[in-house]
Amino acid sequence: MATKTSRVKTANYRCTECGWTAAKWVGRCGECQAWGTVEEAGEVLARTTAAATVARPAQLIADVDATTAAYQPTGVGELDRVLGGGLVPGAVILLAGEPGVGKSTLLLDVASRVAGLGRDVLYVTGEESTAQVKLRAERIGAVSGSLYLSAETDLGQALGQVDQVKPALLIVDSVQTLSSAAVDGSAGGVSQVREVAASLINAAKTRNMTTLLVGHVTKDGSIAGPRLLEHLVDVVCQFDGDRHSRLRLLRAVKNRYGPTDEVGCFDLTEDGIEGLADPSGLFVSRTKDPVSGTCITVTLEGRRPLVAEVQALLAETGNAQARRATSGLDSARVAMLLAVLQQRASMNLAKDDSYVATVGGVKLTEPATDLAVALAVASAKMNKPLPARLIAFGEVGLAGEVRPIPGIARRVQEAERLGFSHAVVPASPNGPGQVPAGFKVKEVSTLSEALELLF
């Protein structure tokens, strides 16, 4: 059936960045808030499409062959964990992260491992030359015979490389560097990113080709470009980590094929990037004898329990206002816990500078670490170390109560696996759940009760 086209004269001005239209000229775009991007576009064609002859009849769901969408492992165990088992043919995955976090290194390692399995891989880079990518591949040991490199910034040329190589896996680094001649605007603009993403997604679906896209992030850490980009792709992954730490965490923000509560841990070194199946050892200090001001806790990153250590140091000050410094913890929450200790546990901390930090650069944001922070501060104040091989976790309220948290049994099992033997946990109506034999668990309802038990 033919497409019916009619002319509409209601919007004669258009933003060159996002495509927003207006009936009259304005200096600032009402959609993307960019200045000086609204230009005269002439008459707008409004198209309506009638029904066409069906080329591929609809199938009964029972007759659909699901084996074509089966997971294909990449050889990188932590990435497969986050994706739910591996790469799905025809899936489009968006990987976002801050500059220098290791996105290109991770994807180059994935490309090499997939190519090593006998599948052709095309790596399209718009930020580096092929020689620069080759040098990094040699450094991390990612040179493979089935890995093709292409340095392109034009979308048409990149799609031409896809037609020539016919890869099973396409990696584009990054989607903001490609531009299409069919769309106005510079590379990285809203309209360009939308067109580039739509073309790559169409190529992935028609060829049943898995596609990995690298996305830039803004100052606040969100993915740059139109929000439509995140809706179009099948999987959105966030790759982050402290610049001064080797640990990198990969999370799935959106996943049409698997869970979104799994976390992958990686160790970024000079020789490349390596998955960490057991990263807990990075966050615990190794001392022969217990030291005051330290407490071990277990936090849940997705469904994965991680053992981490909290350290606190108190120093008496002559200043009118004591200093409160934190590292790896929320400063506002630590200040709240100091107030709870002073008000509910009669612990005078007003004249002490407090320094509270985590070990290994890990960031603890879960409320379940409250009890460990409070016990570490109390241990530093009394100058008494906590018992050896002890862990503590629980959320502390403003009234001094210790609230129940999810996954107590899972945390205890992880602690027992790493050699701990005692735990202080919140009291719950159903108890702590299944506890390993020989592991001692003490339930507490208030912070004062925990302090009396340990000190």
Secondary structure, 3 states (H helix, E strand, C coil): CCEEEEEECCCCEEECCCCCEECCCCCECCCCCCECCEEECCCEEEEEECCCCCCCCCCCHHHCCHHHHCCECCCCHHHHHHHCCCECCCCEEEEEECCCCCHHHHHHHHHHHHHHCCCCEEEEECCCCHHHHHHHHHHHCCCCCCEEEEECCEHHHHHHHHHHHCCCEEEEECCCCCECCCCCCCCCCHHHHHHHHHHHHHHHHHHCCEEEEEECECCCCCECCCCHHHHHCCEEEEEECCCCCCEEEEEEEEECCCCCCCEEEEEEECCEEEECCCHHHHHCCCCCCCCCCEEEEEEEECCEEEEEEEEEEEEECCCCCCCEEEECECHHHHHHHHHHHHHHCCCCCCCEEEEEEECCCCCECCHHHHHHHHHHHHHHHHCCCCCCCEEECCEECCCCEEECCCCHHHHHHHHHHCCCCEEEEECCCCCCCCCCCCCEEEEECEHHHHHHHHC
